[in-house]
Amino acid sequence: MKKILQYLFEHKTLTREQAKETLVQISKGTYSEYEVTAFITVYLMRSITIEELQGFRDALLELCVRIDMNGYDVIDIVGTGGDGKNTFNISTLSCFVVAGTGQKVAKHGNYGASTISGASNVMEQLGYKFKNDAAALQKEVEQSNICFLHAPQFHPALKAVGAIRRNLGVRTFFNMLGPLVNPCFPPFQLIGVYSLEMARVYNYLLQQGNQAFTIIHGLDGYDEISLTGDTKVIRNAGEKIYSAEQLGKRSVLPSDLYGGNTVEEAAKLFLHILKGEGSWAQHAVVVANAAMALFCTGRHGDYTACYDAALESLESGKAYQALEKLISLQA
């Protein structure tokens, strides 16, 4: 690692193969905590290259525990995190709204490293038990339309650096990797990113695959459709900027998206919204993200039809029923 660090300190970049091998060794516990921290810190000082990101992704996918979804065309709705906005768990809520419409979901997530409550924090708080057993996960998708994939259960590298990321408490390149390494390789993905630069990198990488993808970036810095301003939307076929009014009928205030100060608060707020008891603004943001996810699949009509389907899922209670069913399946 000392040679690698010296190389990086000289403002040089890693090749795809070098990046892959470094992360493989990190996964195996070859390096000390201090060496890994120094390595991660390099990428807090400069942007990651596409080759480096590809190499890190190659390592995670090579080592990961792969999950077969038994032929179901699932979608993942995930944000990179790291936007520093302390919003409630919009992506995870959107997953249950989508599941409530009948669309199968395989949500990939982790504990919050640079936020108070990540997807894994709130799911654990609600009673979900993390697992990497394919049969159990398939059963959840079949019966509740959704399963949750806690990233460290599938990726040794993410488990190895979990404590380091939490101690650093800031956005790292692992935020960028999470949405790219869902272990069931979903054919549909809605990915929220925290910057336009990252949107361009993701677009380049995802165009090389064969899944249908939609990348979203709130132009005022959110890694999701926030309805606090315009949203950049990049799909396989091109890109467009949408106003809050186009996506959610009207705009909302940043304060409407507050996510709480503790995991317990976040989980309480999560249930409040999923039961249809949240504010108009909270519901609108969740429905807009769920609608864009449904639109990504190409199976639910135009965006307006997708918005109506998502709204019906939330207001009818089907979204909350998907959560109730999922939790009831925990052994």
KEDOBA-675207 format. One record per residue (C-alpha): residue number from 1; residue in three letters; x, y, z. Coordinates in pm, whole numbers. Example, Ala and Ser with C-alpha at 12.3 -4.5 7.8 and 13.67 -1.06 7.14 Angstrom:
<rs>
<r 1,"Ala",<1230,-450,780>>;
<r 2,"Ser",<1367,-106,714>>;
</rs>
This chain:
<rs>
<r 1,"Met",<0,0,0>>;
<r 2,"Lys",<288,241,68>>;
<r 3,"Lys",<391,227,-299>>;
<r 4,"Ile",<32,288,-410>>;
<r 5,"Leu",<-7,582,-174>>;
<r 6,"Gln",<323,737,-284>>;
<r 7,"Tyr",<213,697,-646>>;
<r 8,"Leu",<-120,869,-574>>;
<r 9,"Phe",<46,1144,-370>>;
<r 10,"Glu",<242,1231,-685>>;
<r 11,"His",<-92,1321,-847>>;
<r 12,"Lys",<-96,1008,-1062>>;
<r 13,"Thr",<-404,795,-1122>>;
<r 14,"Leu",<-457,419,-1112>>;
<r 15,"Thr",<-534,207,-1414>>;
<r 16,"Arg",<-855,4,-1410>>;
<r 17,"Glu",<-658,-311,-1323>>;
<r 18,"Gln",<-459,-139,-1046>>;
<r 19,"Ala",<-777,-1,-893>>;
<r 20,"Lys",<-941,-343,-904>>;
<r 21,"Glu",<-645,-519,-742>>;
<r 22,"Thr",<-618,-257,-466>>;
<r 23,"Leu",<-982,-298,-367>>;
<r 24,"Val",<-954,-677,-382>>;
<r 25,"Gln",<-667,-658,-132>>;
<r 26,"Ile",<-864,-420,90>>;
<r 27,"Ser",<-1147,-676,89>>;
<r 28,"Lys",<-907,-946,201>>;
<r 29,"Gly",<-783,-737,494>>;
<r 30,"Thr",<-431,-709,353>>;
<r 31,"Tyr",<-387,-347,462>>;
<r 32,"Ser",<-416,-178,800>>;
<r 33,"Glu",<-700,54,893>>;
<r 34,"Tyr",<-461,350,870>>;
<r 35,"Glu",<-347,256,521>>;
<r 36,"Val",<-704,215,398>>;
<r 37,"Thr",<-804,547,556>>;
<r 38,"Ala",<-516,721,378>>;
<r 39,"Phe",<-619,557,51>>;
<r 40,"Ile",<-980,671,85>>;
<r 41,"Thr",<-865,1020,181>>;
<r 42,"Val",<-682,1061,-151>>;
<r 43,"Tyr",<-1020,1061,-325>>;
<r 44,"Leu",<-1152,1327,-90>>;
<r 45,"Met",<-880,1554,-228>>;
<r 46,"Arg",<-937,1491,-597>>;
<r 47,"Ser",<-1199,1351,-835>>;
<r 48,"Ile",<-1201,982,-914>>;
<r 49,"Thr",<-1134,889,-1277>>;
<r 50,"Ile",<-1368,671,-1479>>;
<r 51,"Glu",<-1097,403,-1504>>;
<r 52,"Glu",<-1052,399,-1126>>;
<r 53,"Leu",<-1427,378,-1066>>;
<r 54,"Gln",<-1456,97,-1321>>;
<r 55,"Gly",<-1175,-91,-1148>>;
<r 56,"Phe",<-1332,-54,-804>>;
<r 57,"Arg",<-1664,-168,-948>>;
<r 58,"Asp",<-1496,-469,-1114>>;
<r 59,"Ala",<-1352,-574,-778>>;
<r 60,"Leu",<-1684,-549,-595>>;
<r 61,"Leu",<-1871,-743,-862>>;
<r 62,"Glu",<-1605,-1012,-884>>;
<r 63,"Leu",<-1616,-1074,-510>>;
<r 64,"Cys",<-1986,-1021,-447>>;
<r 65,"Val",<-2245,-1277,-341>>;
<r 66,"Arg",<-2472,-1282,-645>>;
<r 67,"Ile",<-2847,-1321,-605>>;
<r 68,"Asp",<-3085,-1467,-863>>;
<r 69,"Met",<-3428,-1302,-855>>;
<r 70,"Asn",<-3589,-1608,-1014>>;
<r 71,"Gly",<-3677,-1434,-1340>>;
<r 72,"Tyr",<-3845,-1129,-1188>>;
<r 73,"Asp",<-3764,-802,-1363>>;
<r 74,"Val",<-3688,-602,-1051>>;
<r 75,"Ile",<-3598,-235,-1018>>;
<r 76,"Asp",<-3359,-73,-773>>;
<r 77,"Ile",<-3419,284,-653>>;
<r 78,"Val",<-3106,416,-490>>;
<r 79,"Gly",<-2921,739,-427>>;
<r 80,"Thr",<-2549,788,-384>>;
<r 81,"Gly",<-2611,977,-62>>;
<r 82,"Gly",<-2356,1231,45>>;
<r 83,"Asp",<-2557,1536,-59>>;
<r 84,"Gly",<-2551,1664,300>>;
<r 85,"Lys",<-2921,1756,296>>;
<r 86,"Asn",<-3047,1534,582>>;
<r 87,"Thr",<-3367,1446,401>>;
<r 88,"Phe",<-3601,1170,512>>;
<r 89,"Asn",<-3553,831,341>>;
<r 90,"Ile",<-3709,929,10>>;
<r 91,"Ser",<-3562,652,-208>>;
<r 92,"Thr",<-3658,376,35>>;
<r 93,"Leu",<-4011,510,73>>;
<r 94,"Ser",<-4039,527,-305>>;
<r 95,"Cys",<-3945,158,-322>>;
<r 96,"Phe",<-4249,63,-116>>;
<r 97,"Val",<-4476,288,-320>>;
<r 98,"Val",<-4348,117,-636>>;
<r 99,"Ala",<-4396,-226,-474>>;
<r 100,"Gly",<-4752,-125,-393>>;
<r 101,"Thr",<-4824,-87,-765>>;
<r 102,"Gly",<-4718,-449,-826>>;
<r 103,"Gln",<-4373,-373,-968>>;
<r 104,"Lys",<-4106,-596,-811>>;
<r 105,"Val",<-3825,-415,-626>>;
<r 106,"Ala",<-3481,-528,-505>>;
<r 107,"Lys",<-3355,-236,-298>>;
<r 108,"His",<-2978,-221,-244>>;
<r 109,"Gly",<-2872,-11,55>>;
<r 110,"Asn",<-2636,43,345>>;
<r 111,"Tyr",<-2601,218,678>>;
<r 112,"Gly",<-2563,593,656>>;
<r 113,"Ala",<-2195,691,651>>;
<r 114,"Ser",<-2236,1062,588>>;
<r 115,"Thr",<-2600,1088,696>>;
<r 116,"Ile",<-2795,1016,1015>>;
<r 117,"Ser",<-3014,740,877>>;
<r 118,"Gly",<-2932,539,567>>;
<r 119,"Ala",<-3166,285,409>>;
<r 120,"Ser",<-3024,1,620>>;
<r 121,"Asn",<-3063,200,942>>;
<r 122,"Val",<-3433,260,888>>;
<r 123,"Met",<-3506,-91,757>>;
<r 124,"Glu",<-3336,-246,1059>>;
<r 125,"Gln",<-3527,-14,1290>>;
<r 126,"Leu",<-3854,-126,1128>>;
<r 127,"Gly",<-3776,-491,1198>>;
<r 128,"Tyr",<-3620,-613,875>>;
<r 129,"Lys",<-3350,-880,918>>;
<r 130,"Phe",<-3055,-861,679>>;
<r 131,"Lys",<-2979,-1174,483>>;
<r 132,"Asn",<-2811,-1300,167>>;
<r 133,"Asp",<-3011,-1620,135>>;
<r 134,"Ala",<-3149,-1633,-220>>;
<r 135,"Ala",<-3455,-1842,-137>>;
<r 136,"Ala",<-3565,-1609,144>>;
<r 137,"Leu",<-3513,-1299,-71>>;
<r 138,"Gln",<-3703,-1454,-362>>;
<r 139,"Lys",<-3991,-1536,-127>>;
<r 140,"Glu",<-4002,-1172,-12>>;
<r 141,"Val",<-4016,-1047,-370>>;
<r 142,"Glu",<-4286,-1299,-462>>;
<r 143,"Gln",<-4511,-1225,-166>>;
<r 144,"Ser",<-4451,-857,-85>>;
<r 145,"Asn",<-4307,-735,-420>>;
<r 146,"Ile",<-3990,-614,-247>>;
<r 147,"Cys",<-3673,-734,-76>>;
<r 148,"Phe",<-3385,-544,79>>;
<r 149,"Leu",<-3019,-615,2>>;
<r 150,"His",<-2793,-486,281>>;
<r 151,"Ala",<-2471,-414,92>>;
<r 152,"Pro",<-2213,-551,343>>;
<r 153,"Gln",<-2391,-889,331>>;
<r 154,"Phe",<-2300,-915,-36>>;
<r 155,"His",<-1977,-716,-69>>;
<r 156,"Pro",<-1671,-804,148>>;
<r 157,"Ala",<-1504,-474,61>>;
<r 158,"Leu",<-1797,-269,189>>;
<r 159,"Lys",<-1797,-469,511>>;
<r 160,"Ala",<-1421,-418,548>>;
<r 161,"Val",<-1443,-38,523>>;
<r 162,"Gly",<-1773,15,704>>;
<r 163,"Ala",<-1623,135,1033>>;
<r 164,"Ile",<-1372,359,855>>;
<r 165,"Arg",<-1648,526,652>>;
<r 166,"Arg",<-1858,586,963>>;
<r 167,"Asn",<-1560,732,1149>>;
<r 168,"Leu",<-1477,965,860>>;
<r 169,"Gly",<-1842,1073,839>>;
<r 170,"Val",<-1800,1230,495>>;
<r 171,"Arg",<-1882,1132,140>>;
<r 172,"Thr",<-1628,891,-13>>;
<r 173,"Phe",<-1595,711,-345>>;
<r 174,"Phe",<-1786,420,-190>>;
<r 175,"Asn",<-2098,640,-213>>;
<r 176,"Met",<-2044,638,-589>>;
<r 177,"Leu",<-2000,260,-603>>;
<r 178,"Gly",<-2310,150,-413>>;
<r 179,"Pro",<-2567,209,-689>>;
<r 180,"Leu",<-2342,35,-944>>;
<r 181,"Val",<-2307,-298,-766>>;
<r 182,"Asn",<-2656,-430,-683>>;
<r 183,"Pro",<-2584,-806,-645>>;
<r 184,"Cys",<-2898,-915,-832>>;
<r 185,"Phe",<-2809,-706,-1139>>;
<r 186,"Pro",<-3156,-551,-1182>>;
<r 187,"Pro",<-3272,-480,-1538>>;
<r 188,"Phe",<-3412,-142,-1424>>;
<r 189,"Gln",<-3242,123,-1211>>;
<r 190,"Leu",<-3334,469,-1087>>;
<r 191,"Ile",<-3017,630,-949>>;
<r 192,"Gly",<-2994,963,-772>>;
<r 193,"Val",<-2659,1145,-778>>;
<r 194,"Tyr",<-2528,1445,-585>>;
<r 195,"Ser",<-2352,1631,-870>>;
<r 196,"Leu",<-2365,1687,-1243>>;
<r 197,"Glu",<-2011,1552,-1274>>;
<r 198,"Met",<-2120,1225,-1116>>;
<r 199,"Ala",<-2427,1216,-1341>>;
<r 200,"Arg",<-2200,1228,-1645>>;
<r 201,"Val",<-1976,951,-1507>>;
<r 202,"Tyr",<-2275,728,-1433>>;
<r 203,"Asn",<-2423,794,-1776>>;
<r 204,"Tyr",<-2097,685,-1939>>;
<r 205,"Leu",<-2075,366,-1732>>;
<r 206,"Leu",<-2440,266,-1757>>;
<r 207,"Gln",<-2458,323,-2132>>;
<r 208,"Gln",<-2216,29,-2162>>;
<r 209,"Gly",<-2462,-210,-1998>>;
<r 210,"Asn",<-2795,-346,-2113>>;
<r 211,"Gln",<-3023,-232,-1831>>;
<r 212,"Ala",<-3279,46,-1856>>;
<r 213,"Phe",<-3158,329,-1634>>;
<r 214,"Thr",<-3265,672,-1522>>;
<r 215,"Ile",<-3022,907,-1346>>;
<r 216,"Ile",<-3166,1197,-1150>>;
<r 217,"His",<-2997,1501,-998>>;
<r 218,"Gly",<-3166,1790,-821>>;
<r 219,"Leu",<-2991,2094,-964>>;
<r 220,"Asp",<-2981,2255,-620>>;
<r 221,"Gly",<-2768,1966,-493>>;
<r 222,"Tyr",<-3003,1678,-409>>;
<r 223,"Asp",<-2942,1315,-506>>;
<r 224,"Glu",<-3314,1266,-577>>;
<r 225,"Ile",<-3616,1448,-714>>;
<r 226,"Ser",<-3657,1698,-432>>;
<r 227,"Leu",<-3918,1930,-591>>;
<r 228,"Thr",<-3724,2219,-435>>;
<r 229,"Gly",<-3606,2317,-785>>;
<r 230,"Asp",<-3538,2176,-1129>>;
<r 231,"Thr",<-3423,1816,-1180>>;
<r 232,"Lys",<-3185,1683,-1443>>;
<r 233,"Val",<-3306,1347,-1575>>;
<r 234,"Ile",<-3077,1129,-1786>>;
<r 235,"Arg",<-3214,815,-1950>>;
<r 236,"Asn",<-3074,564,-2201>>;
<r 237,"Ala",<-3218,770,-2484>>;
<r 238,"Gly",<-3114,1118,-2372>>;
<r 239,"Glu",<-3148,1386,-2106>>;
<r 240,"Lys",<-3388,1661,-2006>>;
<r 241,"Ile",<-3444,1915,-1730>>;
<r 242,"Tyr",<-3783,1906,-1556>>;
<r 243,"Ser",<-3935,2167,-1328>>;
<r 244,"Ala",<-4083,2081,-989>>;
<r 245,"Glu",<-4426,2163,-1131>>;
<r 246,"Gln",<-4381,1910,-1413>>;
<r 247,"Leu",<-4275,1632,-1177>>;
<r 248,"Gly",<-4483,1700,-867>>;
<r 249,"Lys",<-4752,1958,-947>>;
<r 250,"Arg",<-4581,2231,-742>>;
<r 251,"Ser",<-4254,2305,-563>>;
<r 252,"Val",<-4173,2239,-197>>;
<r 253,"Leu",<-3937,2391,57>>;
<r 254,"Pro",<-3611,2229,176>>;
<r 255,"Ser",<-3752,2231,529>>;
<r 256,"Asp",<-4034,2002,410>>;
<r 257,"Leu",<-3777,1727,351>>;
<r 258,"Tyr",<-3621,1724,700>>;
<r 259,"Gly",<-3528,1370,801>>;
<r 260,"Gly",<-3489,1387,1180>>;
<r 261,"Asn",<-3191,1382,1418>>;
<r 262,"Thr",<-3188,1012,1509>>;
<r 263,"Val",<-3257,677,1343>>;
<r 264,"Glu",<-3562,642,1568>>;
<r 265,"Glu",<-3699,976,1445>>;
<r 266,"Ala",<-3627,879,1086>>;
<r 267,"Ala",<-3813,548,1122>>;
<r 268,"Lys",<-4111,716,1287>>;
<r 269,"Leu",<-4127,970,1006>>;
<r 270,"Phe",<-4091,690,750>>;
<r 271,"Leu",<-4397,508,886>>;
<r 272,"His",<-4594,830,915>>;
<r 273,"Ile",<-4543,906,546>>;
<r 274,"Leu",<-4589,546,425>>;
<r 275,"Lys",<-4923,527,605>>;
<r 276,"Gly",<-5034,830,404>>;
<r 277,"Glu",<-5024,1057,710>>;
<r 278,"Gly",<-4743,1285,597>>;
<r 279,"Ser",<-4769,1640,464>>;
<r 280,"Trp",<-4865,1718,105>>;
<r 281,"Ala",<-4502,1805,31>>;
<r 282,"Gln",<-4367,1480,179>>;
<r 283,"His",<-4614,1273,-20>>;
<r 284,"Ala",<-4547,1466,-342>>;
<r 285,"Val",<-4171,1408,-326>>;
<r 286,"Val",<-4206,1035,-259>>;
<r 287,"Val",<-4466,995,-533>>;
<r 288,"Ala",<-4254,1187,-786>>;
<r 289,"Asn",<-3954,960,-726>>;
<r 290,"Ala",<-4171,647,-739>>;
<r 291,"Ala",<-4333,772,-1061>>;
<r 292,"Met",<-3994,824,-1225>>;
<r 293,"Ala",<-3897,470,-1124>>;
<r 294,"Leu",<-4213,328,-1280>>;
<r 295,"Phe",<-4149,539,-1590>>;
<r 296,"Cys",<-3800,387,-1611>>;
<r 297,"Thr",<-3947,39,-1657>>;
<r 298,"Gly",<-4148,151,-1961>>;
<r 299,"Arg",<-4440,-63,-1850>>;
<r 300,"His",<-4674,186,-1692>>;
<r 301,"Gly",<-4741,444,-1961>>;
<r 302,"Asp",<-4621,804,-1966>>;
<r 303,"Tyr",<-4499,994,-1660>>;
<r 304,"Thr",<-4848,1120,-1576>>;
<r 305,"Ala",<-4985,767,-1571>>;
<r 306,"Cys",<-4692,659,-1356>>;
<r 307,"Tyr",<-4754,947,-1115>>;
<r 308,"Asp",<-5121,848,-1084>>;
<r 309,"Ala",<-5026,483,-1018>>;
<r 310,"Ala",<-4775,584,-751>>;
<r 311,"Leu",<-5023,820,-585>>;
<r 312,"Glu",<-5288,548,-578>>;
<r 313,"Ser",<-5040,306,-419>>;
<r 314,"Leu",<-4966,549,-136>>;
<r 315,"Glu",<-5318,678,-77>>;
<r 316,"Ser",<-5487,336,-97>>;
<r 317,"Gly",<-5254,186,162>>;
<r 318,"Lys",<-5097,-65,-79>>;
<r 319,"Ala",<-4751,82,-21>>;
<r 320,"Tyr",<-4781,36,355>>;
<r 321,"Gln",<-4924,-313,306>>;
<r 322,"Ala",<-4608,-404,111>>;
<r 323,"Leu",<-4401,-311,418>>;
<r 324,"Glu",<-4632,-499,656>>;
<r 325,"Lys",<-4611,-811,441>>;
<r 326,"Leu",<-4232,-784,412>>;
<r 327,"Ile",<-4183,-752,789>>;
<r 328,"Ser",<-4423,-1042,852>>;
<r 329,"Leu",<-4192,-1266,646>>;
<r 330,"Gln",<-3892,-1209,876>>;
<r 331,"Ala",<-3802,-1532,1052>>;
</rs>
